[in-house]
Amino acid sequence: MKIAVAGTGYVGLVTGVCLSEHGHDVTCVDVDENKVKMMESGKSPIYEPGLEELMVKNMDHLYFTTDYKKAYVDADVIIIAVGTPEKRDGSANLAYVFGVASQIAASISKECVVIVKSTVPIGTNDEVERLLNENPMELRVHVASNPEFLAQGTAVPDTMHASRIVLGVNDAFAKEKLLEMYEGFDAPVMVCNRRSAEMIKYASNDFLALKISYMNEIANLCEAIGANVEEVARGMGFDERIGRRFLHAGIGYGGSCFPKDTKALHHLSAQNGCEMRTVKAAIEVNEGQKYKLSKKARKYYSDYNGLQIAVLGLTFKPGTDDLREAPSLVNVPVFLEDGAYVRAWDPVGAENFKKRIPDEHITYYNTVEEALKDADICFIFTEWPEVKELPLSRFSELMHRPIVMDGRNCYRLEDVRRVPVIYESIGREIVNTIES
Ligand code: NAD
């Protein structure tokens, strides 16, 4: 099958590469010339485990271009996978999706299927269909909704062995083409109408966001009453109706999806006269949670002026170089405004962070240990393996004052109690083996 993919971000590039692995001829289109040059030379512009290897393996039938006309003109299927960032009012910005739809309408020369993979508010596929069917050659364009459920950090296995493939189709031609495209994929396929498919995506993401915010509130209460949120989560997880996953408390969810998708669904629900108050609460809890650790740390230092602050992890989660909505982005500026010096470590996120927050008072280190050296306090924002595997004695051996504020509950409390440290985490007791 001849497939074109618009947008080579975390979704578009992974989708294109995985479809090429299944034998399709795939052309990936992006407006960013630098990205296209990189991909043409066999380099992935994003960090995603396993992606570059698969990309290089399929280079004989995987192409990259900025020339959208050439890519769309005779494609059987065109996948829209561009961004849908949030607007100031919380709604989804659909300018990129509609922009690609107009480019497709101006380029095609045969009947084809256009798949909307970007996460879009309910009814957007109808609008895309209207734009596409205004094409100058009066060709029939079939539009299908095929939302994406991959998670960054595991995007390649999540695509090759998806939890489900949701096909939102309103006609038989589109259904047949999509089933053909996904033939051989190891995943259950669910066929439904387009609006249901659009809704499945938001309903899934927002449910997960709710689950996280719920556990974060439970964690805050655990701290107040002396319970341990990890034990609580373990006890809850035995119940199959609840499940074991997504019960980890922390300093809030980030990333390119949960924050914007909760806001977009809340906006859509309010607009339609049935405001989702559960989703609104999840958003509010998450906002407060991001600042939880730096607020708690004020009991050790009333201001951070002149302090050396070690920051372990900058990305919103391990396994990705993506910083979108990461807790580090809101906390590091607080430290800098107070006059602190930040000693940052992240295995893949440092370059992106330098672009987002260029500041001469941030120094980047290649190892966790270098970042910890002589620090007055340490904040853990991402649970990278290098952080979890660090021998706990290194905090007291390297730091000026071993105060560790762990936003991701990286360590077991019984291990922490064996070393001289002040340790605060989320939803668990404070360990202080130094000061009585
Ligand atoms: P991204 O920001 O990483 O990538 C979007 C890409 O589209 C960029 O490279 C940009 O240059 C390109 N682009 C913009 N306009 C273009 C045009 N006219 N033609 C071609 N390329 C163009 O986005 P992403 O994280 O891959 O997300 C894409 C969509 O998928 C969003 O709607 C998102 O909500 C959804 N989604 C994301 C994830 C995730 O984990 N990132 C998971 C599921 C769904």
Residues whose N, C-alpha, C, O or C-beta is under 5 A from the ligand:
A	BS01	NAD	A6 G7 T8 G9 Y10 V11 G12 V29 D30 V31 D32 A81 V82 G83 T84 Y96 G99 V100 K117 S118 T119 E148 F149 L150 A151 Q152 S256
